[in-house]
Amino acid sequence: MRLLLTSFGHDRVPEFVSGTLAYVPDAARSFADRPWADTERVMLRDQGLNLVELPVNSTPPEEIDRILGEVDGVYVAGGETFDLLHVLRSTGADEILTRHVRAGLPYIGTSAGSVIAGPSIEPVSLLDSPTVAPGLTDYTGLRLTEHVILPHASGTAPEFPIDVYAETVKRYGENFPLLLLRDGQALLVDGSGTRLI
């Protein structure tokens, strides 16, 4: 299994995968008017990657399965973590995605896309809002890694102040294997182990 879990983009993506990526934008569907929502696509194209849009909320499961079987990797974009997990789970795409990744499809997550790869998204409840997905009662992630990623942990973004991370660690640190990622950092999981790059 190969995972590259980032806080926001990463300059080593082309070393991780080349060719065509399925781009899952669902976490940002309520942020379409924000500039950063398209910044990820631009960064990936600038790195020489081709993108196939794969909006899970409007793509039939059999089509998701077909697309994931044809691409060189999958990129799960950032945005609202609870909404993303709700969409994946309510469509059955969580199981399809997990099956392909466990079979060898490279997985790149950024922000929310990184968080859902872990065992639980509950610890990000101070960063994102569970109220956007009131039907989501089980916060179990995809369990592709043992780490719960807390993205944007530099404390420099106004929407993610450092005291929120301190409170998250205080509240959840004993029960979850938290990994705080600054923008520009990534957790790489591959055949040689797990390491920060």
PEPEUR-V884083 format. One record per backbone hydrogen bond with DSSP energy under -0.5 kcal/mol. NH is the residue of the N-H (numbers start at 1). CO is the residue of the C=O. E is the energy in kcal/mol with one decimal. If there is no record, write none. Layout:
BEGIN
nh = <NH,NH>
co = <CO,CO>
e = <E,E>
END
This chain:
BEGIN
nh = <3,4,5,6,6,7,8,13,15,16,16,17,20,21,22,23,23,24,24,25,28,29,31,32,34,37,38,39,40,42,43,44,45,46,47,48,49,50,52,53,54,56,58,59,63,64,65,66,67,68,69,70,70,71,72,73,74,75,76,76,77,77,80,81,84,85,86,87,88,89,90,91,92,92,93,94,95,96,97,98,99,100,101,102,103,104,105,106,107,108,109,110,111,113,114,115,116,117,118,121,124,125,126,127,128,130,132,133,134,136,137,139,141,142,143,144,145,148,149,150,151,153,155,160,161,162,164,165,166,167,168,169,170,171,172,173,175,176,178,179,181,181,185,187,188,188,189,189,190,193,195,197>
co = <189,107,187,4,109,185,9,10,12,12,13,13,18,50,73,21,52,22,75,23,25,26,28,29,31,34,35,35,36,38,39,40,41,42,43,45,44,19,21,51,23,54,55,56,60,60,61,62,63,64,65,66,67,67,20,20,106,22,74,108,24,75,27,79,80,81,82,83,84,85,86,87,88,89,88,88,92,92,93,94,95,96,97,98,99,101,100,72,2,74,4,76,6,110,111,111,112,114,115,139,121,122,123,124,124,128,129,130,131,133,135,137,119,116,118,117,117,177,147,179,149,181,152,157,158,155,161,161,162,163,164,165,166,167,168,169,172,172,176,148,150,179,182,5,186,195,3,187,193,190,188,186>
e = <-2.7,-2.5,-2.8,-0.6,-3.1,-1.2,-0.7,-1.3,-0.9,-1.1,-1.0,-2.2,-0.5,-3.1,-2.4,-0.6,-2.9,-0.7,-3.2,-0.8,-2.1,-1.5,-2.1,-0.5,-2.5,-1.4,-1.2,-0.9,-1.0,-2.0,-2.6,-2.4,-2.5,-2.6,-1.1,-1.9,-2.1,-2.7,-2.8,-0.5,-3.0,-0.9,-1.3,-0.9,-0.9,-2.1,-2.5,-1.9,-2.7,-2.6,-1.3,-0.6,-1.5,-1.4,-2.5,-0.9,-2.5,-3.3,-0.5,-3.0,-2.3,-0.7,-3.1,-0.7,-2.2,-2.4,-2.1,-2.5,-2.5,-2.8,-2.8,-1.4,-0.8,-0.6,-0.9,-1.8,-0.5,-1.3,-3.1,-2.3,-2.2,-2.0,-2.4,-2.7,-1.2,-1.6,-2.5,-0.6,-2.3,-3.1,-2.2,-2.0,-2.0,-2.3,-1.2,-2.3,-2.3,-0.8,-1.7,-2.5,-1.9,-2.0,-0.6,-1.6,-3.2,-0.6,-1.5,-1.6,-0.6,-2.2,-0.8,-0.6,-1.1,-3.6,-2.3,-2.6,-1.5,-2.5,-0.7,-2.7,-0.6,-3.0,-1.1,-1.8,-0.5,-0.6,-1.5,-0.9,-2.0,-2.2,-2.1,-2.6,-2.2,-2.6,-3.0,-2.1,-0.9,-1.6,-1.8,-2.7,-2.6,-0.5,-2.2,-2.9,-0.6,-3.2,-2.8,-0.5,-2.5,-2.1,-2.3,-2.7>
END
